[in-house]
Amino acid sequence: MDNNMPPKRVLHLIDSSEISGGERYLLDLIRHSDPSFGHIVVLSYDGPFAQQLRNRRIPHVFISMQSRLSIDSICKIRNFMLNEKIDIVHTHSYRCNLYGRLACLWTGIKNIATVHVSLYDYVDTPPWLRCVYLLIERLTSFMTSKYICISDAMRDDLHKLGIPKEKTVVIHNGVDLDVFYPHEPDMKLYYDLNIGPNRPIIGTAGRMVTEKGQIYLIDALPHLLHRWPKLRCLFIGGGPLMDELKSRAAALGLAETCIFPGVRMDIADIYPLMDIFVLPSLREPFGLVLLEAMASGVPVIATASGGPVDFIQSGVNGILVPPVDPIQLASQIDSLLSDPVRSKTIAQAGYEKVKNSYCIKETVLNICDVYRLQMDESALSFQV
């Protein structure tokens, strides 16, 4: 970068202010970005994610994108883009895709979209409404110059939707290896989380929604307690199904076994407490938490549906199980708990996989290359 040149300005649109995969992706992208890019975030409301932006002094503004379509919000975004001389608009959800595309119309500003989740996986959305979303995405996709897909599964779903292959690129999520790495657990956390040491501990992390499949992990636990009566299972995160999951655990007599600490900002220190990390999703777009656990030296079990098949070789650097199968899930958890040597071997292979192939710096470098290519194409088009 020429030090005399001002940074190119990237405007990110994200409609959530919670802390989940998309928000963490964006934080890592901005933190590790090439200094030739300056980043500003538009989000719908204040919350934990906005607080993280404030803590890191990342510029951000609030413009609501929560309604299905607000012309007023689109005009506000457009005016902000023009006033701030934005070079690229990067959107991070399907609703934001529509807002960003319409705001970019006739401005010459390129829109890039990251696909964090597939519209086909909106399992809690009524089928007719999901069809509407799919139709809108298909009809307006010509306004997006490039789709960044976090996994092969997300790319394949775009192609199924009719998005041309040349418009898509797969850039896998990455892990900050300075934050997530094998280290001894903090003994204080055992007591803070009410689990106590010297017992088997498994866990999962993610938003508590149907597609994350936490209920199948709860249903697997009764099949383990006869051999592992002191077992504890951590459910990190929050979401609309938390009360339902707690009720299910209580109904199965697992109130003491299942621990729900809510959203935790110290997740990097919680992974080392676990003997196994489990992600029981119905279909997982990618599985960043799996990579974080692997980077932390924890063996992982995930469902063989969606993103995890991109980086988990079952039986080598992790275990893959069918979705919606608590019996098989319990069997694999029991297998790893029963064989510490195998568990350690799988954990080590998982750590090596992440260290060698999924560093956040490489992910961000690839995204910045997409920015440059799109701006170069814009400049060429302008000259022509």
N, C-alpha and C positions, 0 to 999 in steps of 0.2 A: 504494500500500500504506500502511495505517495503521502508523506506526512503533511504535505500542504493541502491535500484534498480532504474535504469534510467527509465524515462517514456517510455511506448510503443508508437511508432511513427505511426501516422495516416496521410496518404496523401489523400487530397481531390482534386478531379478533377471537375471543373465547368467551362463551356466555356463562361459564360457571365460575364461582369463587370458592369452591370446595378444594380439597387436596386429594386428587386421585391421579391416574396415569397421565391424562392429557395435561394437567396443570404442572405436574412434576417434569414432564417432557419439555414444556415451555420454559420453566425455570432453568433447567440444565442447558437448553439451547442458548438462552440469553447469557447465562453465566460463562459459558465456554466459547461464545461466538468470537470470530475474528473481529478485531477492533475496527476493521474497515466497515463494519455495519453497526448502526445505532438502532436500538429497539424501543418501541413504545407499545403498550398493551391497552386495548379497549376491552372492558369486561362489563357485565350487566349489573353487578351489585357488589357491595362490600362483603368481606368474609375472610376466612383463613388464607386463601390464596392472595387476596389483595394485601393482607398483612405481610405475607412473605415478600411481595413486591416492594412494599414500603421498607421492610427491613433491609432489603438489598438496594434500595434507592433506585429502583427501576421505574421510569416514567410510566404513568398509567392514568386513564380517565374512565369514568363510568358513563356508558350509554346503553340503555336497556335493549337487549335483543331477546328477551324472554317471550314476547308475543310471537305468534306465527309470522306476522309481517307488520312492521311499523314503518310507514313512509317517513314519519318524523325522525325516527332513529337512523334510517338510511341517509336522510339529508344531513343529519348531524355528523355521521361518520364521513360522508363525502366532503363536507366543508372542513372537517378536521384534517382529512387527508391532504386537501389542497393547501390549507393554511400552513401545515407542517412540512409541505414539500416531500411527501412520502414517495419512495421509489418502488416498494413492493408491499402488497397486502397479503399476509399469510393467515389463513383461516384454519380453525381447529375444531369445528363441528359442522354438521350438515346445516343447522340453522344459520351459523355464522357464514358458511359458504354462500348462502343466498344473500345475506346482508352485504357481504363483501363484494360479491359479483355485481350486484345492482349499484352499489356505491362507486365501483370502479368504471361503470359504463361511460364511454366517451371521454375518459380522462387520459388514456394511454398508460395507466398504471396496471401492471400485471398482478393477477391474483394466483397465488399458490395455495393449495389445500393439503393439509395432512389428514389422512384417514386413520383415526385412532380406533374406530369401531365401525362395523358394517351395518348398514341399514337393515340387512337381512337378519341381524341379530337383535333387533328391537322386539324382544319377546313379550314385553309388557304393553306394547302398543297394539291397539285393535288392528286386525289385518287390513281393513279398508283404509285406515289412516296411514299404515305403513306403505300401502300401495301408492297413496298420494305423495308421500315423501319420496319414494323411489321415482315416481313420474317427474316430480319437480327437479330432482337431481339430474335425471337424464336430460330433461329439456333445457336446463340452464348450464350444463357441464361445459358447453362450448366456450363459456366466458372464463373458465379457469384454464390457465396456460399449462399447469403441471400439477399432478397429484403425487404427493409423497405418501407411500404406503408403508406402514410399520411392519408388515409381514407379507409373505407370499399369499396367505389366505385373503388379506384385505385387497391385494392387487387382483386376485382372481375374481373376487366379488364385483369389483369395478368393471372388469371385462364382461362379466355376466350381465351387468347393467347396460352395457353397450358403450362404455368409455374406451376410446381407441388405445391400443397398447402403447403407442408412442407418447401418449400423454401421461403415462404412469412410470414411476420409478420406485423400487423397493429400497428403503433405507431403514435398516433395523434400529430399534432403540438401543441405547448404550447405557453403561453404568459408570458412575464416577468412582473409580477405583481408589481415590483418596478418601472417600467416605465409607464405601462398602468393601471390607476386607476381613480376613479371618482374624479374630482377636478374642481374648478371654472375656467371658460375660461379666458384666457389672453385678456383683452379688446383691447390691442394694435393690436392683430391679426385680429380683425374685420376690422380695417382700412388697415392693411398690405395686406389683401386679398380682399379689396374693396367690402366688403359686408355690413358693418355697423351693429350695434346692433338693437335689438327690431324688428326683423322680423323672420319669419320661415326660418330655414336653414336645408337643407338636403344635403347629400353628398355621394360620392363613392370614392374608391381608388383602383388603379390597373393599370396594363399595358394596353395601349389603342390598343387592338387587337380585332378581331371579336368575339372570344369566351368569352370575358368579358362582352359583351352585353350592353355597355354604351349607344348605340344608342336607345335602348328601354326605358331607363330612360329619355333620351331627348324627345322621342315621347310621354312619359307619361305626361310631364310637361304642355302642352297646356290644358289638362283636369283638371289641378289644379289651373291655374291662375285666373279663374273667381271667385274662393272662396279665393284664397291666392295670391292676386296681388303683394304683396311685397316679395314673395318667392324667395330665392336664392338657387342655387344648385352648390356645389363644385365638380369638377372632378379632383381629385388629381392623378398625375402620368403623364407619357409620353408614347410615342410609335408611331408606323407608322400611326395610324388612327387619330391622334390628329387634323390635318387640316380638315379631312373629318367630324369629330364630330363637330368642330367649325362651319363649313359650314352648317351642318344640323341644328344646333342651330340658326344660323343667318337666314336661310331660313324659319324657323318657328316663327321668331320674338322673339327669346329667347336670343339674344346677351347680354342683360343686366342681364337676369335671370341666365344664365350658366356662371360659372367662372372657368377658366382653369389655376390654379397656377403652373402647372408642377409638377415635382418630388419634394417632400418636406421631409427634414430630421427631421422636427419638427412635424411629424404626431401625436405623442402622445399628443401634445398640441392643435392640430386641431380637434380631435374627440370631445372634450367637447364643441366646438362651435355648434355642430350639434344637431338638434332635432331628426333626424332619420338618420341612416346610411343604405344605400341601396347597395346590390350587385346583379346586374341583369344578371349574367352570363348565357350563354347558357347551360353550364355544368361546375360546379366548382370542381376542384380536391379536395380542402378542404375548404378554406375560412379563412385563418389566419386573414385577416383584419376584418372579422366578430367578431372573438374572441377578437381582440384588442378593437373594438368599444364596445362590451359587457362589457369587463373589465373596460372600461372608463365610464360605466354607461349610454350608449346610446342605445336606442331600435333599433333593426335591422330588416330589411326586406331582404330576399334572395330568390333565385329561388330554387324550390324543385327538384334539379337535381344535383347529385354528393354528395360531402362531407358535405354540410350544413345539410343534413337530419340526419347525425350522431349525431349532438349536438343541433339542434333547434327543439323544440316541438312547433309547430305552435299554436299561440294564448296564449302560456304560457311564453316562454322565448325569443320569436321572432316571426316573421311572415314569412311563406313560401308561395310563389306564383308560378304559372306556368311560365316557361321561355317563352320568345318571346310573351309577353302579356302585352303591355303597358296600356291597359284599366284596367285590374285587378291590375296592379302595382299602377296606379294612385289611384284606389279605396282604396287600403290598406294604401297608404301614407296619403290620406285624412282622413281615419278613425283614424289613430294615431294622426294626427295634431288636429283633432276635439275633441279628448278625452284625455286630459293631464293626467287624473288619470289612465286610462288604460295604456297609454304610460309609465308612471312612474312605474307601477306594472310590466309590461313586462321587462323594463330596469333593475329593481331590480332583477328579476328572472334570467335574462341573466348574470348579474354580479355574482350572487351566483353560477351559473352553471360553469362559467370560474374559479372562485376562488376555487371551490371544486374539479374540474376535469381536468383542462387544464393549470396547472402551468408548465412553461418551465423547471423547475428543475426536475420534474417528467419525462417529455419527454426525457431530456438529460440523466437522470439516466437509462432509459430503453434502449436508444441507446448504452450507454457504456456497458450495460449488453450484448448486441448483439456482440459488439467488443470482450468482454472477452470470450464469448462462442465460437466464431469463432477461436480465438487464442488457446483456450484450445483444440479444435478439431484438429487444425493444429499440435499442440505439440503431441497429441495422435497419429495422423497419422504418424508423423515423427518417434516416438518411435517404432511403429509397423513395 
